[in-house]
Amino acid sequence: MNTDQETPERKRERLRQEELQENAVGTFKDGLDRAQFGNLSELVGSLGWIGTGVVIVVIITVFMWLK
């Protein structure tokens, strides 16, 4: 699809994906900030699969440590 015929929704998503790829640290912070307000998908999207795995391991470790 050409950018001339791109819908506003697709353009927003394309720009968001480009920003995620270009500015990983900034989007990580944005994801954490949004996660405070209950948007878990933004946190996971900004972390990627490795970051999400690290967060899960940390949560499990803290949970086991507190037991």
HTML snippet that shows the backbone in 3Dmol.js (N, CA, C, O; Angstrom):
<script src="https://3Dmol.org/build/3Dmol-min.js"></script>
<div id="view" style="width:600px;height:400px;position:relative"></div>
<script>
const pdb = `
ATOM      1  N   MET A   1       0.854  -1.176   0.000  1.00  0.00           N
ATOM      2  CA  MET A   1       0.000   0.000   0.000  1.00  0.00           C
ATOM      3  C   MET A   1       0.895   1.233   0.000  1.00  0.00           C
ATOM      4  O   MET A   1       1.838   1.306   0.788  1.00  0.00           O
ATOM      5  N   ASN A   2       0.623   2.190  -0.857  1.00  0.00           N
ATOM      6  CA  ASN A   2       1.393   3.424  -0.920  1.00  0.00           C
ATOM      7  C   ASN A   2       1.090   4.295   0.291  1.00  0.00           C
ATOM      8  O   ASN A   2       0.019   4.202   0.892  1.00  0.00           O
ATOM      9  N   THR A   3       2.058   5.146   0.636  1.00  0.00           N
ATOM     10  CA  THR A   3       1.822   6.043   1.765  1.00  0.00           C
ATOM     11  C   THR A   3       0.749   7.069   1.437  1.00  0.00           C
ATOM     12  O   THR A   3       0.126   7.621   2.344  1.00  0.00           O
ATOM     13  N   ASP A   4       0.518   7.340   0.120  1.00  0.00           N
ATOM     14  CA  ASP A   4      -0.542   8.272  -0.279  1.00  0.00           C
ATOM     15  C   ASP A   4      -1.916   7.711   0.054  1.00  0.00           C
ATOM     16  O   ASP A   4      -2.834   8.461   0.384  1.00  0.00           O
ATOM     17  N   GLN A   5      -2.056   6.396  -0.031  1.00  0.00           N
ATOM     18  CA  GLN A   5      -3.340   5.751   0.200  1.00  0.00           C
ATOM     19  C   GLN A   5      -3.437   5.159   1.606  1.00  0.00           C
ATOM     20  O   GLN A   5      -4.384   4.432   1.907  1.00  0.00           O
ATOM     21  N   GLU A   6      -2.487   5.459   2.450  1.00  0.00           N
ATOM     22  CA  GLU A   6      -2.445   4.886   3.789  1.00  0.00           C
ATOM     23  C   GLU A   6      -3.525   5.508   4.674  1.00  0.00           C
ATOM     24  O   GLU A   6      -3.695   6.727   4.697  1.00  0.00           O
ATOM     25  N   THR A   7      -4.243   4.670   5.391  1.00  0.00           N
ATOM     26  CA  THR A   7      -5.259   5.178   6.299  1.00  0.00           C
ATOM     27  C   THR A   7      -4.571   5.797   7.517  1.00  0.00           C
ATOM     28  O   THR A   7      -3.419   5.470   7.803  1.00  0.00           O
ATOM     29  N   PRO A   8      -5.252   6.675   8.230  1.00  0.00           N
ATOM     30  CA  PRO A   8      -4.646   7.287   9.416  1.00  0.00           C
ATOM     31  C   PRO A   8      -4.236   6.256  10.477  1.00  0.00           C
ATOM     32  O   PRO A   8      -3.217   6.422  11.148  1.00  0.00           O
ATOM     33  N   GLU A   9      -5.027   5.200  10.622  1.00  0.00           N
ATOM     34  CA  GLU A   9      -4.703   4.173  11.615  1.00  0.00           C
ATOM     35  C   GLU A   9      -3.412   3.449  11.257  1.00  0.00           C
ATOM     36  O   GLU A   9      -2.560   3.214  12.113  1.00  0.00           O
ATOM     37  N   ARG A  10      -3.281   3.100   9.979  1.00  0.00           N
ATOM     38  CA  ARG A  10      -2.063   2.408   9.539  1.00  0.00           C
ATOM     39  C   ARG A  10      -0.846   3.313   9.651  1.00  0.00           C
ATOM     40  O   ARG A  10       0.240   2.860  10.014  1.00  0.00           O
ATOM     41  N   LYS A  11      -1.026   4.591   9.338  1.00  0.00           N
ATOM     42  CA  LYS A  11       0.081   5.530   9.436  1.00  0.00           C
ATOM     43  C   LYS A  11       0.543   5.670  10.887  1.00  0.00           C
ATOM     44  O   LYS A  11       1.743   5.674  11.160  1.00  0.00           O
ATOM     45  N   ARG A  12      -0.410   5.785  11.819  1.00  0.00           N
ATOM     46  CA  ARG A  12      -0.054   5.873  13.242  1.00  0.00           C
ATOM     47  C   ARG A  12       0.698   4.642  13.691  1.00  0.00           C
ATOM     48  O   ARG A  12       1.700   4.748  14.398  1.00  0.00           O
ATOM     49  N   GLU A  13       0.223   3.465  13.287  1.00  0.00           N
ATOM     50  CA  GLU A  13       0.874   2.216  13.681  1.00  0.00           C
ATOM     51  C   GLU A  13       2.270   2.109  13.065  1.00  0.00           C
ATOM     52  O   GLU A  13       3.210   1.677  13.733  1.00  0.00           O
ATOM     53  N   ARG A  14       2.411   2.498  11.796  1.00  0.00           N
ATOM     54  CA  ARG A  14       3.724   2.454  11.146  1.00  0.00           C
ATOM     55  C   ARG A  14       4.707   3.388  11.846  1.00  0.00           C
ATOM     56  O   ARG A  14       5.856   3.022  12.089  1.00  0.00           O
ATOM     57  N   LEU A  15       4.247   4.595  12.165  1.00  0.00           N
ATOM     58  CA  LEU A  15       5.119   5.544  12.868  1.00  0.00           C
ATOM     59  C   LEU A  15       5.476   5.040  14.261  1.00  0.00           C
ATOM     60  O   LEU A  15       6.607   5.218  14.715  1.00  0.00           O
ATOM     61  N   ARG A  16       4.526   4.418  14.935  1.00  0.00           N
ATOM     62  CA  ARG A  16       4.792   3.870  16.265  1.00  0.00           C
ATOM     63  C   ARG A  16       5.828   2.762  16.203  1.00  0.00           C
ATOM     64  O   ARG A  16       6.723   2.698  17.045  1.00  0.00           O
ATOM     65  N   GLN A  17       5.710   1.881  15.198  1.00  0.00           N
ATOM     66  CA  GLN A  17       6.683   0.794  15.047  1.00  0.00           C
ATOM     67  C   GLN A  17       8.071   1.327  14.707  1.00  0.00           C
ATOM     68  O   GLN A  17       9.072   0.808  15.203  1.00  0.00           O
ATOM     69  N   GLU A  18       8.140   2.359  13.864  1.00  0.00           N
ATOM     70  CA  GLU A  18       9.437   2.958  13.547  1.00  0.00           C
ATOM     71  C   GLU A  18      10.073   3.563  14.794  1.00  0.00           C
ATOM     72  O   GLU A  18      11.279   3.429  15.002  1.00  0.00           O
ATOM     73  N   GLU A  19       9.277   4.221  15.616  1.00  0.00           N
ATOM     74  CA  GLU A  19       9.795   4.818  16.847  1.00  0.00           C
ATOM     75  C   GLU A  19      10.283   3.748  17.813  1.00  0.00           C
ATOM     76  O   GLU A  19      11.302   3.927  18.480  1.00  0.00           O
ATOM     77  N   LEU A  20       9.556   2.636  17.888  1.00  0.00           N
ATOM     78  CA  LEU A  20       9.992   1.546  18.759  1.00  0.00           C
ATOM     79  C   LEU A  20      11.346   1.011  18.332  1.00  0.00           C
ATOM     80  O   LEU A  20      12.173   0.689  19.184  1.00  0.00           O
ATOM     81  N   GLN A  21      11.590   0.910  17.048  1.00  0.00           N
ATOM     82  CA  GLN A  21      12.847   0.376  16.549  1.00  0.00           C
ATOM     83  C   GLN A  21      13.986   1.372  16.702  1.00  0.00           C
ATOM     84  O   GLN A  21      15.121   0.965  16.950  1.00  0.00           O
ATOM     85  N   GLU A  22      13.716   2.658  16.563  1.00  0.00           N
ATOM     86  CA  GLU A  22      14.771   3.665  16.598  1.00  0.00           C
ATOM     87  C   GLU A  22      15.137   4.102  18.005  1.00  0.00           C
ATOM     88  O   GLU A  22      16.285   4.481  18.237  1.00  0.00           O
ATOM     89  N   ASN A  23      14.224   4.068  18.940  1.00  0.00           N
ATOM     90  CA  ASN A  23      14.471   4.618  20.266  1.00  0.00           C
ATOM     91  C   ASN A  23      14.038   3.605  21.324  1.00  0.00           C
ATOM     92  O   ASN A  23      12.988   3.757  21.949  1.00  0.00           O
ATOM     93  N   ALA A  24      14.847   2.584  21.514  1.00  0.00           N
ATOM     94  CA  ALA A  24      14.467   1.494  22.412  1.00  0.00           C
ATOM     95  C   ALA A  24      14.379   1.940  23.866  1.00  0.00           C
ATOM     96  O   ALA A  24      13.454   1.534  24.569  1.00  0.00           O
ATOM     97  N   VAL A  25      15.312   2.759  24.339  1.00  0.00           N
ATOM     98  CA  VAL A  25      15.321   3.175  25.750  1.00  0.00           C
ATOM     99  C   VAL A  25      14.136   4.080  26.049  1.00  0.00           C
ATOM    100  O   VAL A  25      13.486   3.936  27.085  1.00  0.00           O
ATOM    101  N   GLY A  26      13.856   5.003  25.153  1.00  0.00           N
ATOM    102  CA  GLY A  26      12.728   5.910  25.358  1.00  0.00           C
ATOM    103  C   GLY A  26      11.406   5.178  25.361  1.00  0.00           C
ATOM    104  O   GLY A  26      10.526   5.477  26.169  1.00  0.00           O
ATOM    105  N   THR A  27      11.259   4.219  24.458  1.00  0.00           N
ATOM    106  CA  THR A  27      10.007   3.479  24.412  1.00  0.00           C
ATOM    107  C   THR A  27       9.888   2.532  25.602  1.00  0.00           C
ATOM    108  O   THR A  27       8.779   2.225  26.039  1.00  0.00           O
ATOM    109  N   PHE A  28      11.019   2.067  26.129  1.00  0.00           N
ATOM    110  CA  PHE A  28      10.986   1.254  27.348  1.00  0.00           C
ATOM    111  C   PHE A  28      10.399   2.068  28.494  1.00  0.00           C
ATOM    112  O   PHE A  28       9.527   1.592  29.221  1.00  0.00           O
ATOM    113  N   LYS A  29      10.884   3.307  28.651  1.00  0.00           N
ATOM    114  CA  LYS A  29      10.371   4.177  29.708  1.00  0.00           C
ATOM    115  C   LYS A  29       8.892   4.497  29.473  1.00  0.00           C
ATOM    116  O   LYS A  29       8.098   4.502  30.414  1.00  0.00           O
ATOM    117  N   ASP A  30       8.526   4.764  28.214  1.00  0.00           N
ATOM    118  CA  ASP A  30       7.117   5.022  27.901  1.00  0.00           C
ATOM    119  C   ASP A  30       6.255   3.815  28.252  1.00  0.00           C
ATOM    120  O   ASP A  30       5.159   3.967  28.791  1.00  0.00           O
ATOM    121  N   GLY A  31       6.745   2.630  27.950  1.00  0.00           N
ATOM    122  CA  GLY A  31       6.005   1.416  28.269  1.00  0.00           C
ATOM    123  C   GLY A  31       5.822   1.241  29.764  1.00  0.00           C
ATOM    124  O   GLY A  31       4.751   0.849  30.227  1.00  0.00           O
ATOM    125  N   LEU A  32       6.892   1.539  30.528  1.00  0.00           N
ATOM    126  CA  LEU A  32       6.778   1.443  31.988  1.00  0.00           C
ATOM    127  C   LEU A  32       5.791   2.468  32.520  1.00  0.00           C
ATOM    128  O   LEU A  32       4.995   2.161  33.408  1.00  0.00           O
ATOM    129  N   ASP A  33       5.836   3.689  31.984  1.00  0.00           N
ATOM    130  CA  ASP A  33       4.903   4.721  32.423  1.00  0.00           C
ATOM    131  C   ASP A  33       3.466   4.322  32.111  1.00  0.00           C
ATOM    132  O   ASP A  33       2.575   4.514  32.938  1.00  0.00           O
ATOM    133  N   ARG A  34       3.235   3.769  30.927  1.00  0.00           N
ATOM    134  CA  ARG A  34       1.884   3.357  30.560  1.00  0.00           C
ATOM    135  C   ARG A  34       1.434   2.148  31.368  1.00  0.00           C
ATOM    136  O   ARG A  34       0.243   1.989  31.634  1.00  0.00           O
ATOM    137  N   ALA A  35       2.378   1.295  31.760  1.00  0.00           N
ATOM    138  CA  ALA A  35       2.024   0.119  32.548  1.00  0.00           C
ATOM    139  C   ALA A  35       1.509   0.514  33.929  1.00  0.00           C
ATOM    140  O   ALA A  35       0.718  -0.214  34.529  1.00  0.00           O
ATOM    141  N   GLN A  36       1.951   1.655  34.431  1.00  0.00           N
ATOM    142  CA  GLN A  36       1.459   2.124  35.726  1.00  0.00           C
ATOM    143  C   GLN A  36      -0.039   2.404  35.668  1.00  0.00           C
ATOM    144  O   GLN A  36      -0.728   2.343  36.686  1.00  0.00           O
ATOM    145  N   PHE A  37      -0.532   2.707  34.489  1.00  0.00           N
ATOM    146  CA  PHE A  37      -1.952   3.012  34.329  1.00  0.00           C
ATOM    147  C   PHE A  37      -2.734   1.835  33.789  1.00  0.00           C
ATOM    148  O   PHE A  37      -3.887   1.989  33.386  1.00  0.00           O
ATOM    149  N   GLY A  38      -2.120   0.650  33.773  1.00  0.00           N
ATOM    150  CA  GLY A  38      -2.846  -0.562  33.450  1.00  0.00           C
ATOM    151  C   GLY A  38      -2.775  -1.037  32.016  1.00  0.00           C
ATOM    152  O   GLY A  38      -3.537  -1.928  31.641  1.00  0.00           O
ATOM    153  N   ASN A  39      -1.896  -0.484  31.193  1.00  0.00           N
ATOM    154  CA  ASN A  39      -1.815  -0.918  29.804  1.00  0.00           C
ATOM    155  C   ASN A  39      -0.626  -1.860  29.631  1.00  0.00           C
ATOM    156  O   ASN A  39       0.455  -1.436  29.221  1.00  0.00           O
ATOM    157  N   LEU A  40      -0.827  -3.120  29.940  1.00  0.00           N
ATOM    158  CA  LEU A  40       0.231  -4.122  29.905  1.00  0.00           C
ATOM    159  C   LEU A  40       0.731  -4.390  28.493  1.00  0.00           C
ATOM    160  O   LEU A  40       1.907  -4.703  28.305  1.00  0.00           O
ATOM    161  N   SER A  41      -0.136  -4.275  27.503  1.00  0.00           N
ATOM    162  CA  SER A  41       0.294  -4.544  26.123  1.00  0.00           C
ATOM    163  C   SER A  41       1.347  -3.546  25.663  1.00  0.00           C
ATOM    164  O   SER A  41       2.232  -3.919  24.894  1.00  0.00           O
ATOM    165  N   GLU A  42       1.287  -2.304  26.099  1.00  0.00           N
ATOM    166  CA  GLU A  42       2.309  -1.314  25.745  1.00  0.00           C
ATOM    167  C   GLU A  42       3.644  -1.671  26.395  1.00  0.00           C
ATOM    168  O   GLU A  42       4.696  -1.524  25.772  1.00  0.00           O
ATOM    169  N   LEU A  43       3.607  -2.135  27.634  1.00  0.00           N
ATOM    170  CA  LEU A  43       4.844  -2.539  28.305  1.00  0.00           C
ATOM    171  C   LEU A  43       5.485  -3.705  27.583  1.00  0.00           C
ATOM    172  O   LEU A  43       6.683  -3.669  27.303  1.00  0.00           O
ATOM    173  N   VAL A  44       4.727  -4.724  27.278  1.00  0.00           N
ATOM    174  CA  VAL A  44       5.260  -5.904  26.602  1.00  0.00           C
ATOM    175  C   VAL A  44       5.729  -5.549  25.198  1.00  0.00           C
ATOM    176  O   VAL A  44       6.756  -6.053  24.743  1.00  0.00           O
ATOM    177  N   GLY A  45       5.000  -4.698  24.519  1.00  0.00           N
ATOM    178  CA  GLY A  45       5.392  -4.297  23.174  1.00  0.00           C
ATOM    179  C   GLY A  45       6.694  -3.531  23.151  1.00  0.00           C
ATOM    180  O   GLY A  45       7.489  -3.687  22.224  1.00  0.00           O
ATOM    181  N   SER A  46       6.927  -2.704  24.158  1.00  0.00           N
ATOM    182  CA  SER A  46       8.158  -1.924  24.181  1.00  0.00           C
ATOM    183  C   SER A  46       9.349  -2.744  24.638  1.00  0.00           C
ATOM    184  O   SER A  46      10.483  -2.437  24.270  1.00  0.00           O
ATOM    185  N   LEU A  47       9.119  -3.778  25.429  1.00  0.00           N
ATOM    186  CA  LEU A  47      10.222  -4.588  25.934  1.00  0.00           C
ATOM    187  C   LEU A  47      10.705  -5.620  24.931  1.00  0.00           C
ATOM    188  O   LEU A  47      11.890  -5.952  24.911  1.00  0.00           O
ATOM    189  N   GLY A  48       9.819  -6.127  24.107  1.00  0.00           N
ATOM    190  CA  GLY A  48      10.184  -7.221  23.220  1.00  0.00           C
ATOM    191  C   GLY A  48      10.157  -8.533  23.990  1.00  0.00           C
ATOM    192  O   GLY A  48       9.809  -8.563  25.171  1.00  0.00           O
ATOM    193  N   TRP A  49      10.523  -9.607  23.321  1.00  0.00           N
ATOM    194  CA  TRP A  49      10.392 -10.916  23.972  1.00  0.00           C
ATOM    195  C   TRP A  49      11.489 -11.156  25.004  1.00  0.00           C
ATOM    196  O   TRP A  49      11.245 -11.838  26.000  1.00  0.00           O
ATOM    197  N   ILE A  50      12.681 -10.620  24.797  1.00  0.00           N
ATOM    198  CA  ILE A  50      13.755 -10.820  25.784  1.00  0.00           C
ATOM    199  C   ILE A  50      13.451 -10.018  27.049  1.00  0.00           C
ATOM    200  O   ILE A  50      13.571 -10.538  28.158  1.00  0.00           O
ATOM    201  N   GLY A  51      13.064  -8.775  26.887  1.00  0.00           N
ATOM    202  CA  GLY A  51      12.739  -7.938  28.039  1.00  0.00           C
ATOM    203  C   GLY A  51      11.567  -8.491  28.829  1.00  0.00           C
ATOM    204  O   GLY A  51      11.568  -8.448  30.060  1.00  0.00           O
ATOM    205  N   THR A  52      10.567  -9.009  28.130  1.00  0.00           N
ATOM    206  CA  THR A  52       9.423  -9.609  28.806  1.00  0.00           C
ATOM    207  C   THR A  52       9.859 -10.832  29.604  1.00  0.00           C
ATOM    208  O   THR A  52       9.393 -11.042  30.724  1.00  0.00           O
ATOM    209  N   GLY A  53      10.747 -11.637  29.036  1.00  0.00           N
ATOM    210  CA  GLY A  53      11.266 -12.804  29.759  1.00  0.00           C
ATOM    211  C   GLY A  53      12.022 -12.400  31.016  1.00  0.00           C
ATOM    212  O   GLY A  53      11.891 -13.041  32.059  1.00  0.00           O
ATOM    213  N   VAL A  54      12.816 -11.335  30.915  1.00  0.00           N
ATOM    214  CA  VAL A  54      13.562 -10.850  32.086  1.00  0.00           C
ATOM    215  C   VAL A  54      12.601 -10.379  33.167  1.00  0.00           C
ATOM    216  O   VAL A  54      12.801 -10.676  34.345  1.00  0.00           O
ATOM    217  N   VAL A  55      11.568  -9.654  32.784  1.00  0.00           N
ATOM    218  CA  VAL A  55      10.584  -9.177  33.766  1.00  0.00           C
ATOM    219  C   VAL A  55       9.901 -10.358  34.447  1.00  0.00           C
ATOM    220  O   VAL A  55       9.701 -10.334  35.661  1.00  0.00           O
ATOM    221  N   ILE A  56       9.545 -11.379  33.694  1.00  0.00           N
ATOM    222  CA  ILE A  56       8.890 -12.562  34.272  1.00  0.00           C
ATOM    223  C   ILE A  56       9.829 -13.267  35.243  1.00  0.00           C
ATOM    224  O   ILE A  56       9.405 -13.667  36.328  1.00  0.00           O
ATOM    225  N   VAL A  57      11.095 -13.425  34.873  1.00  0.00           N
ATOM    226  CA  VAL A  57      12.069 -14.075  35.759  1.00  0.00           C
ATOM    227  C   VAL A  57      12.244 -13.262  37.037  1.00  0.00           C
ATOM    228  O   VAL A  57      12.317 -13.833  38.125  1.00  0.00           O
ATOM    229  N   VAL A  58      12.311 -11.948  36.923  1.00  0.00           N
ATOM    230  CA  VAL A  58      12.452 -11.094  38.110  1.00  0.00           C
ATOM    231  C   VAL A  58      11.228 -11.223  39.011  1.00  0.00           C
ATOM    232  O   VAL A  58      11.369 -11.314  40.230  1.00  0.00           O
ATOM    233  N   ILE A  59      10.044 -11.231  38.435  1.00  0.00           N
ATOM    234  CA  ILE A  59       8.821 -11.366  39.246  1.00  0.00           C
ATOM    235  C   ILE A  59       8.803 -12.711  39.963  1.00  0.00           C
ATOM    236  O   ILE A  59       8.468 -12.774  41.146  1.00  0.00           O
ATOM    237  N   ILE A  60       9.156 -13.775  39.271  1.00  0.00           N
ATOM    238  CA  ILE A  60       9.184 -15.104  39.896  1.00  0.00           C
ATOM    239  C   ILE A  60      10.231 -15.156  41.004  1.00  0.00           C
ATOM    240  O   ILE A  60       9.977 -15.712  42.072  1.00  0.00           O
ATOM    241  N   THR A  61      11.408 -14.577  40.753  1.00  0.00           N
ATOM    242  CA  THR A  61      12.475 -14.567  41.763  1.00  0.00           C
ATOM    243  C   THR A  61      12.038 -13.811  43.008  1.00  0.00           C
ATOM    244  O   THR A  61      12.235 -14.289  44.126  1.00  0.00           O
ATOM    245  N   VAL A  62      11.448 -12.636  42.824  1.00  0.00           N
ATOM    246  CA  VAL A  62      10.980 -11.853  43.975  1.00  0.00           C
ATOM    247  C   VAL A  62       9.883 -12.611  44.722  1.00  0.00           C
ATOM    248  O   VAL A  62       9.866 -12.628  45.953  1.00  0.00           O
ATOM    249  N   PHE A  63       8.979 -13.230  43.987  1.00  0.00           N
ATOM    250  CA  PHE A  63       7.911 -13.992  44.611  1.00  0.00           C
ATOM    251  C   PHE A  63       8.468 -15.129  45.464  1.00  0.00           C
ATOM    252  O   PHE A  63       8.019 -15.342  46.590  1.00  0.00           O
ATOM    253  N   MET A  64       9.452 -15.860  44.925  1.00  0.00           N
ATOM    254  CA  MET A  64      10.047 -16.972  45.662  1.00  0.00           C
ATOM    255  C   MET A  64      10.864 -16.464  46.858  1.00  0.00           C
ATOM    256  O   MET A  64      10.897 -17.109  47.906  1.00  0.00           O
ATOM    257  N   TRP A  65      11.521 -15.312  46.702  1.00  0.00           N
ATOM    258  CA  TRP A  65      12.318 -14.752  47.771  1.00  0.00           C
ATOM    259  C   TRP A  65      11.437 -14.314  48.940  1.00  0.00           C
ATOM    260  O   TRP A  65      11.840 -14.438  50.096  1.00  0.00           O
ATOM    261  N   LEU A  66      10.240 -13.806  48.651  1.00  0.00           N
ATOM    262  CA  LEU A  66       9.338 -13.347  49.692  1.00  0.00           C
ATOM    263  C   LEU A  66       8.605 -14.494  50.383  1.00  0.00           C
ATOM    264  O   LEU A  66       8.049 -14.307  51.465  1.00  0.00           O
ATOM    265  N   LYS A  67       8.597 -15.649  49.786  1.00  0.00           N
ATOM    266  CA  LYS A  67       7.895 -16.784  50.364  1.00  0.00           C
ATOM    267  C   LYS A  67       8.555 -17.256  51.578  1.00  0.00           C
ATOM    268  O   LYS A  67       8.093 -18.213  52.200  1.00  0.00           O
TER     269      LYS A  67
END
`;
const viewer = $3Dmol.createViewer("view");
viewer.addModel(pdb, "pdb");
viewer.setStyle({}, {cartoon: {color: "spectrum"}});
viewer.zoomTo();
viewer.render();
</script>
